[in-house]
Amino acid sequence: GGAPANVNFKAVCQADGTFSSPPACQPVSCGHSPVVANAANDAASFVYPEKTVYKCAVGHTLDASGTGSDTFKLTCDVDGIFKRIDNRLPFATSPYRCQPVVCGKPPVVDHA
């Protein structure tokens, strides 16, 4: 983890008295956002420090309760890894899961 090392470029003094052009700096890329079962997001390629929002499919929440959250965010971090917003852990090792809502036991109905 951590920030990538600084990259040094050299500009060479050329025969005509000008310096050669160093390569252009590029943003740190995380690539395409991870696919999450039972969730959708703006599936695109992301660079640091962009974020993406996922929404669980209808009938799914993060804690399987009917009132649970059905959205979460990931951020493209400086090290090129998608991480959770809530705890900064890598999504690959600490994923969110959109789980089917569980209703539990039905209520008891008199004379049924």
Number of C-alpha atoms within 10 A of each C-alpha: 9 8 9 10 7 6 6 6 11 10 11 12 11 9 7 6 8 10 12 11 11 11 9 7 8 7 12 17 19 21 14 14 20 16 11 15 12 17 21 14 17 11 13 10 14 21 20 17 14 14 17 17 14 21 20 22 16 12 15 22 24 20 17 18 17 15 10 12 15 22 17 19 16 24 24 26 25 18 16 21 22 29 22 21 16 9 9 13 15 18 17 12 8 12 14 19 18 25 19 18 17 13 9 7 6 6 6 7 6 5 4 4
